[in-house]
Amino acid sequence: MARAYKIEDYRNFGIMAHIDAGKTTTTERILYYTGKSHKIGEVHDGAATMDWMEQEQERGITITSAATTTFWKGRDGKTRRFNIIDTPGHVDFTIEVERSLRVLDGAIALLDANAGVEPQTETVWRQAEKYHVPRMIFCNKMDKTGADFYRSVEMIKTRLGATAVVMQLPIGAESDFKGVIDLVEMNALVWRDESLGAQWDVVEIPEDMKAKAEEYREKLIETVVEIDEAAMEAYLEGNLPDNDQIRALVRRGTIDVKFHPMFCGTAFKNKGVQPLLDAVVDYLPSPLDIPAIKGIDAKTEAEIERHADDNEPLSMLAFKIMNDPFVGSLTFARIYSGKLEKGVSVMNTVKDKRERVGRMLQMHSNSREDIEEAYAGDIVALAGLKETTTGDTLCDPLKPVILERMEFPEPVIQIAIEPKSKGDQEKMGLALNRLAAEDPSFRVKTDQESGQTIIAGMGELHLDIIVDRMRREFKVEANVGAPQVAYRETITRLTEKDYTHKKQTGGTGQFARVKLVFEPNPEGEDFKFESKIVGGAVPKEYIPGVQKGIESVLSSGPLAGFPMLGVKATLIDGAFHDVDSSVLAFEIAARACFREAAREAGAQLLEPMMKVEVVTPEDYVGDVIGDLNSRRGQIQGQESRGIAVVISANVPLANMFKYVDNLRSMSQGRAQYTMTFDHYAPVPSNVAQEIQAKYSGQK
């Protein structure tokens, strides 16, 4: 069967936003207008089509990226295929956002017209920058009290450091929001309220807005001609580009991530969604418009490219594993090149294992259809894969390639967990392992000394949801302990240590001498090892043993047994014995050498510092700041946002547990906060002593 849609007619995009910016509602409207969804699901009543896990429907936030295929007829009458990935906006789920951005070609960044650029908007924007994802901006909730389109435009510049190319101006705001001015066509679109927003009238620009429309059209043209020399020359000679040229320049600048076209509307009131869909066609890239994906030849280690072409060898990236109640484990994959047929064997080059593709499904939120084959540019769900986890490459076994792996953040919080009934111990282990396979930012381990099962994740909400999913999907009831902070340790000064490991009692003995310098790593938090051995004082083949020995003890620091960060070790001298030396002997020597040196090197306890932003009515500012100070918080600044005040602070995670309850009671439920991991910082000595006393008995 041949492909139904040409690859240039594909748009693979996601919708990224701060929590509550209206992302799920916007996706719902897109599905409605593209004809896939007959009843609009409202988040308020828990019926949204994309939010397909029970918990998402209860909490009204999107947890898992659901992939949906749908179709849209553009302004030119030609139908395009949209593959939409719905991403979560809550900070505990940034791993989901990172994964979906990795496989998208473009994105719509959603702003709340009242709040503008919020903390989580900054986080997901930075992630999109990292993967160089072309973005459009949709200023949503224009009907909301306090909506201010022009302030949002300004915040994109000041907070994101990005250039927004304004494509539409709002006609009215708040309850008077009626429609938009199209700055390319220079006309106005006004929605007829009664027809579910599907119908609008094209009218002349209102008299009182003509001057503003002219001003913004001029800004639009000035920005877009800058990316093209010929257009710039023509413009300077007084020749303005026509509408088609403007669109072509906007498309080019968007795909090259030079700027971001900006639109406005209200998805909830069904105004502005259809022009946004036309803009997806006009300005976001097809798989052919973005650079070919780079990978490494699994045989030769050489860098190679895979182009978006059905005739190239098959290559695809697994970006999500989900447990489906009907099909079992589903692997979502983006096909970058070649074509995939049901029943074939593919190579997982990361695990070096073959996998057979059992069923292949096209997903529409929570319904699915079986398909026989898929092509470059497609996003598919594969059933029956046994070994594949998130970030793995699947490809043609004869042309093996490893596409770049994704990077996943380290967890910042952990809790002990045990099943309520002893008989559920094994079931809980299976459930946790399954959930860990789906989510690389969630970790499971067993505490060696206490035998307790410890789960770790990106925040309280993240772990709450894991425990909740275990109860719902795997029928395991569990008791959880108090959250524990993921502390770290480091060294603060340079120390030189000479250590000899000697064990020579008859037969083959063990001998290794190492002289090492330990110091803080100036390049960051990773471990760095260097050898400055000259003249063979330590033979080359033993040096990896020295590095391995030090690495093996970095997982347990000298103060309270926490992993160590930011250590640099330099091997400067040593000695060996012709018979009694071995890699193992040098490993043991290096391990003991570091243990002795660590305390002398000014070992220090570090704690995760969180970037906290509280949005509160003015009446409670004093209380909020006082409370943050009492939590060892450092206030970074405050600014007005409409009638509210935004307070920014860095606060130790250890002092933020159950903060949401305190904030609610302090502000009568009117203040909100967001929290993201920022950096590790030294723990004050009085607090460090308490932590050491608490943990050294446990470790």
LINRA-V956009 format. One record per residue. N is the residue number from 1. SS is DSSP state (hx for helix, st for strand, lp for the rest). PSI is psi as a letter, one per 30 degrees, with the letter a starting at -180 (none if undefined). D_CENTER is the distance of its C-alpha to the mean C-alpha in whole Angstrom. Layout:
# LINRA-V956009
[[N/SS/PSI/D_CENTER] [N/SS/PSI/D_CENTER]]
This chain:
# LINRA-V956009
[[1/lp/k/36] [2/lp/l/35] [3/lp/k/32] [4/lp/e/32] [5/lp/k/30] [6/lp/l/30] [7/hx/f/27] [8/hx/f/27] [9/hx/g/27] [10/st/k/23] [11/st/j/20] [12/st/j/17] [13/st/l/15] [14/st/l/12] [15/st/k/13] [16/st/k/10] [17/st/l/11] [18/lp/l/12] [19/lp/k/14] [20/lp/g/17] [21/lp/f/17] [22/lp/g/18] [23/hx/e/16] [24/hx/e/17] [25/hx/e/21] [26/hx/e/20] [27/hx/e/19] [28/hx/e/22] [29/hx/e/24] [30/hx/e/23] [31/hx/e/24] [32/hx/e/27] [33/hx/f/28] [34/lp/g/27] [35/lp/g/30] [36/lp/f/28] [37/lp/k/28] [38/lp/f/31] [39/lp/k/30] [40/lp/k/28] [41/lp/k/26] [42/lp/k/25] [43/lp/e/23] [44/lp/e/26] [45/lp/g/28] [46/lp/g/25] [47/lp/g/26] [48/lp/k/23] [49/lp/e/22] [50/lp/e/19] [51/lp/i/18] [52/lp/f/20] [53/lp/k/20] [54/hx/e/22] [55/hx/e/20] [56/hx/e/18] [57/hx/e/21] [58/hx/e/23] [59/hx/f/20] [60/lp/g/20] [61/lp/l/16] [62/lp/k/14] [63/lp/e/12] [64/lp/k/12] [65/lp/k/11] [66/st/k/15] [67/st/k/16] [68/st/k/19] [69/st/k/22] [70/st/l/24] [71/st/k/27] [72/st/k/28] [73/st/j/31] [74/lp/a/30] [75/lp/f/33] [76/lp/g/35] [77/lp/g/35] [78/lp/k/33] [79/st/k/31] [80/st/l/27] [81/st/k/25] [82/st/k/22] [83/st/j/19] [84/st/k/16] [85/st/k/13] [86/st/k/13] [87/lp/l/9] [88/lp/l/9] [89/lp/f/10] [90/lp/k/10] [91/hx/f/9] [92/hx/f/10] [93/hx/g/7] [94/hx/f/4] [95/hx/e/4] [96/hx/e/5] [97/hx/e/4] [98/hx/e/3] [99/hx/e/6] [100/hx/e/8] [101/hx/e/7] [102/hx/e/9] [103/hx/g/12] [104/lp/l/12] [105/lp/f/15] [106/st/l/15] [107/st/l/13] [108/st/j/15] [109/st/k/14] [110/st/k/16] [111/st/k/18] [112/st/k/20] [113/lp/f/23] [114/lp/e/24] [115/lp/f/22] [116/st/b/20] [117/lp/j/17] [118/lp/l/16] [119/hx/e/14] [120/hx/f/11] [121/hx/e/12] [122/hx/e/12] [123/hx/e/8] [124/hx/f/7] [125/hx/e/10] [126/hx/e/9] [127/hx/e/6] [128/hx/e/9] [129/hx/e/11] [130/hx/e/10] [131/lp/g/10] [132/lp/h/13] [133/lp/k/13] [134/st/k/16] [135/st/k/15] [136/st/l/18] [137/st/k/18] [138/st/j/20] [139/st/j/21] [140/st/l/22] [141/lp/h/24] [142/lp/f/27] [143/lp/f/29] [144/lp/k/28] [145/lp/k/30] [146/lp/g/30] [147/lp/k/28] [148/lp/j/28] [149/hx/e/27] [150/hx/e/28] [151/hx/e/26] [152/hx/e/23] [153/hx/e/24] [154/hx/e/25] [155/hx/f/22] [156/hx/e/20] [157/hx/e/22] [158/hx/e/22] [159/hx/e/19] [160/hx/f/17] [161/lp/h/20] [162/lp/l/19] [163/lp/j/22] [164/st/k/22] [165/st/j/25] [166/st/j/27] [167/lp/f/28] [168/st/k/29] [169/st/k/31] [170/st/k/31] [171/st/j/35] [172/lp/l/35] [173/lp/l/32] [174/hx/b/32] [175/hx/f/35] [176/hx/g/36] [177/lp/j/33] [178/lp/e/35] [179/st/a/33] [180/st/l/32] [181/st/k/34] [182/st/j/33] [183/lp/f/33] [184/lp/e/34] [185/lp/f/37] [186/lp/h/38] [187/st/l/38] [188/st/k/37] [189/st/j/36] [190/st/k/37] [191/st/k/36] [192/lp/j/38] [193/hx/e/37] [194/hx/f/39] [195/hx/h/37] [196/lp/g/34] [197/lp/g/33] [198/lp/f/33] [199/lp/k/36] [200/st/l/37] [201/st/k/40] [202/st/j/39] [203/st/l/42] [204/lp/l/43] [205/lp/k/41] [206/lp/k/42] [207/hx/e/45] [208/hx/f/43] [209/hx/f/40] [210/hx/e/41] [211/hx/e/41] [212/hx/e/38] [213/hx/e/37] [214/hx/e/39] [215/hx/e/37] [216/hx/f/34] [217/hx/e/35] [218/hx/e/36] [219/hx/e/33] [220/hx/e/31] [221/hx/e/34] [222/hx/e/34] [223/hx/e/30] [224/hx/f/30] [225/hx/f/33] [226/lp/f/32] [227/lp/f/30] [228/lp/k/33] [229/hx/e/36] [230/hx/e/39] [231/hx/e/37] [232/hx/e/37] [233/hx/e/41] [234/hx/e/42] [235/hx/e/41] [236/hx/f/42] [237/lp/g/46] [238/lp/g/45] [239/lp/j/44] [240/lp/k/41] [241/lp/k/38] [242/lp/l/39] [243/hx/e/36] [244/hx/e/35] [245/hx/e/35] [246/hx/e/33] [247/hx/e/30] [248/hx/e/31] [249/hx/e/30] [250/hx/e/27] [251/hx/e/25] [252/hx/e/26] [253/hx/e/24] [254/hx/e/21] [255/hx/e/21] [256/lp/g/21] [257/lp/h/19] [258/lp/e/22] [259/lp/l/22] [260/st/j/20] [261/st/k/23] [262/st/k/23] [263/st/l/24] [264/st/l/25] [265/lp/a/26] [266/st/j/26] [267/lp/e/24] [268/lp/e/26] [269/lp/g/29] [270/lp/h/29] [271/st/k/29] [272/lp/f/27] [273/hx/e/25] [274/hx/e/28] [275/hx/e/28] [276/hx/e/24] [277/hx/e/24] [278/hx/e/27] [279/hx/e/25] [280/hx/e/22] [281/hx/e/25] [282/hx/e/26] [283/hx/f/24] [284/lp/l/20] [285/lp/l/21] [286/lp/l/22] [287/lp/f/21] [288/lp/f/24] [289/lp/f/23] [290/lp/l/20] [291/lp/k/21] [292/lp/k/22] [293/st/k/19] [294/st/k/20] [295/st/a/21] [296/st/k/24] [297/st/k/27] [298/lp/f/27] [299/lp/e/31] [300/lp/f/31] [301/lp/g/28] [302/lp/l/28] [303/st/k/26] [304/st/l/26] [305/st/l/25] [306/st/k/24] [307/lp/l/25] [308/lp/i/24] [309/lp/k/28] [310/lp/f/29] [311/lp/f/32] [312/lp/l/30] [313/lp/k/29] [314/lp/k/26] [315/st/k/23] [316/st/l/20] [317/st/k/16] [318/st/j/15] [319/st/f/12] [320/st/k/12] [321/st/k/15] [322/st/k/17] [323/st/j/20] [324/st/k/22] [325/lp/f/25] [326/lp/e/28] [327/lp/f/27] [328/st/b/25] [329/st/k/22] [330/st/k/20] [331/st/j/18] [332/st/k/16] [333/st/k/17] [334/st/k/17] [335/st/j/20] [336/st/e/20] [337/st/l/24] [338/lp/a/27] [339/st/l/28] [340/st/k/27] [341/st/k/30] [342/lp/k/31] [343/lp/f/32] [344/lp/l/32] [345/st/k/30] [346/st/l/27] [347/st/k/26] [348/st/j/23] [349/lp/f/24] [350/lp/e/21] [351/lp/f/23] [352/lp/h/27] [353/st/l/27] [354/st/k/29] [355/st/k/27] [356/st/k/29] [357/lp/j/28] [358/lp/d/29] [359/st/k/28] [360/st/k/26] [361/st/k/25] [362/st/k/24] [363/st/k/22] [364/st/j/22] [365/lp/c/20] [366/lp/g/22] [367/st/l/25] [368/st/l/26] [369/st/k/28] [370/st/k/29] [371/lp/l/29] [372/lp/e/31] [373/st/l/30] [374/st/l/26] [375/st/l/26] [376/lp/k/24] [377/lp/f/21] [378/lp/l/21] [379/st/j/18] [380/st/l/20] [381/st/k/20] [382/st/k/22] [383/st/k/25] [384/lp/g/26] [385/lp/k/24] [386/lp/e/25] [387/lp/f/23] [388/lp/k/20] [389/lp/l/17] [390/lp/k/13] [391/lp/f/13] [392/lp/l/17] [393/st/k/19] [394/st/k/22] [395/st/l/25] [396/lp/k/28] [397/lp/f/30] [398/lp/f/33] [399/lp/i/30] [400/lp/k/27] [401/st/k/24] [402/st/j/21] [403/st/l/18] [404/lp/k/16] [405/lp/l/14] [406/lp/l/10] [407/lp/k/10] [408/lp/k/8] [409/lp/l/9] [410/lp/k/12] [411/lp/l/13] [412/lp/f/15] [413/st/k/18] [414/st/l/20] [415/st/l/23] [416/st/k/26] [417/st/k/26] [418/st/k/29] [419/st/k/31] [420/lp/e/33] [421/lp/k/36] [422/hx/e/36] [423/hx/f/37] [424/hx/g/33] [425/hx/e/32] [426/hx/e/31] [427/hx/e/30] [428/hx/e/27] [429/hx/e/27] [430/hx/e/26] [431/hx/e/24] [432/hx/e/22] [433/hx/e/21] [434/hx/e/21] [435/hx/e/18] [436/hx/e/16] [437/hx/e/17] [438/hx/e/14] [439/lp/j/12] [440/lp/f/11] [441/lp/g/10] [442/lp/k/13] [443/st/k/17] [444/st/k/20] [445/st/l/23] [446/st/k/27] [447/lp/k/29] [448/lp/e/31] [449/lp/e/34] [450/lp/f/33] [451/lp/g/32] [452/lp/l/30] [453/st/k/27] [454/st/k/24] [455/st/k/20] [456/st/k/17] [457/st/a/14] [458/lp/g/11] [459/lp/l/14] [460/hx/e/17] [461/hx/e/16] [462/hx/e/14] [463/hx/e/17] [464/hx/e/19] [465/hx/e/17] [466/hx/e/18] [467/hx/e/21] [468/hx/e/22] [469/hx/e/21] [470/hx/e/23] [471/hx/e/26] [472/hx/e/25] [473/hx/f/25] [474/hx/g/26] [475/lp/h/29] [476/lp/j/29] [477/lp/k/30] [478/st/l/28] [479/st/k/29] [480/st/k/27] [481/lp/a/28] [482/lp/k/27] [483/lp/k/23] [484/st/k/23] [485/st/k/22] [486/lp/i/20] [487/lp/l/23] [488/st/l/23] [489/st/l/26] [490/st/l/27] [491/lp/l/31] [492/lp/f/32] [493/lp/l/35] [494/lp/k/37] [495/st/k/39] [496/st/k/41] [497/st/k/42] [498/st/k/44] [499/st/k/44] [500/st/k/47] [501/st/j/46] [502/st/k/50] [503/st/j/51] [504/lp/i/54] [505/lp/i/56] [506/lp/l/58] [507/lp/a/56] [508/lp/k/53] [509/lp/a/52] [510/st/k/48] [511/st/k/48] [512/st/k/46] [513/st/k/46] [514/st/k/43] [515/st/j/43] [516/st/k/39] [517/st/k/38] [518/st/k/35] [519/st/l/33] [520/st/k/30] [521/lp/j/27] [522/lp/f/27] [523/lp/g/24] [524/lp/a/22] [525/lp/f/21] [526/lp/l/21] [527/lp/k/25] [528/st/k/27] [529/st/k/30] [530/st/k/33] [531/st/k/37] [532/lp/h/40] [533/lp/k/42] [534/lp/l/45] [535/lp/g/48] [536/lp/g/47] [537/lp/e/47] [538/lp/j/44] [539/lp/k/44] [540/hx/e/41] [541/hx/f/41] [542/hx/f/40] [543/hx/e/38] [544/hx/e/35] [545/hx/e/36] [546/hx/e/36] [547/hx/e/32] [548/hx/e/32] [549/hx/e/34] [550/hx/e/32] [551/hx/e/29] [552/hx/f/30] [553/hx/f/31] [554/lp/f/28] [555/lp/f/26] [556/lp/j/29] [557/lp/l/30] [558/lp/f/33] [559/lp/e/33] [560/lp/g/31] [561/lp/g/30] [562/lp/l/26] [563/lp/k/24] [564/st/k/25] [565/lp/l/23] [566/lp/h/24] [567/st/k/28] [568/st/k/30] [569/st/k/33] [570/st/k/35] [571/st/j/38] [572/st/f/41] [573/st/l/44] [574/st/a/45] [575/st/l/48] [576/lp/l/48] [577/lp/k/51] [578/lp/e/52] [579/lp/e/53] [580/lp/f/51] [581/lp/l/47] [582/lp/l/44] [583/hx/e/41] [584/hx/e/40] [585/hx/e/43] [586/hx/e/41] [587/hx/e/38] [588/hx/e/40] [589/hx/e/41] [590/hx/e/38] [591/hx/e/36] [592/hx/e/39] [593/hx/e/39] [594/hx/e/36] [595/hx/e/37] [596/hx/e/40] [597/hx/f/38] [598/hx/e/35] [599/hx/e/37] [600/hx/f/39] [601/lp/g/36] [602/lp/h/35] [603/lp/k/33] [604/st/k/30] [605/st/k/28] [606/st/l/25] [607/st/l/22] [608/st/k/19] [609/st/k/19] [610/st/k/17] [611/st/j/17] [612/st/k/18] [613/st/k/19] [614/st/k/22] [615/st/j/23] [616/st/k/27] [617/st/l/30] [618/hx/e/33] [619/hx/f/35] [620/hx/g/32] [621/hx/e/31] [622/hx/e/34] [623/hx/e/33] [624/hx/e/29] [625/hx/e/30] [626/hx/e/32] [627/hx/e/30] [628/hx/e/27] [629/hx/e/30] [630/hx/f/31] [631/lp/g/28] [632/lp/g/28] [633/lp/k/26] [634/st/j/26] [635/st/k/26] [636/st/f/25] [637/st/l/26] [638/st/k/27] [639/st/l/27] [640/st/k/28] [641/st/j/26] [642/lp/b/29] [643/lp/f/31] [644/st/l/28] [645/st/k/27] [646/st/k/24] [647/st/k/24] [648/st/k/22] [649/st/l/22] [650/st/k/21] [651/st/k/22] [652/st/k/22] [653/hx/e/20] [654/hx/f/23] [655/hx/g/25] [656/lp/g/22] [657/lp/k/23] [658/lp/g/24] [659/hx/e/24] [660/hx/e/23] [661/hx/e/27] [662/hx/e/28] [663/hx/e/27] [664/hx/e/28] [665/hx/e/31] [666/hx/e/32] [667/lp/g/31] [668/lp/h/32] [669/lp/g/29] [670/lp/f/28] [671/lp/l/26] [672/st/l/22] [673/st/l/19] [674/st/l/16] [675/st/k/15] [676/st/l/12] [677/st/k/13] [678/st/e/15] [679/st/l/17] [680/st/k/20] [681/st/l/23] [682/st/k/27] [683/lp/k/28] [684/lp/k/31] [685/hx/e/34] [686/hx/e/36] [687/hx/e/32] [688/hx/e/32] [689/hx/e/35] [690/hx/e/34] [691/hx/e/31] [692/hx/e/33] [693/hx/e/36] [694/hx/e/34] [695/hx/f/32] [696/hx/f/35] [697/lp/f/37] [698/lp/e/34] [699/lp/none/33]]
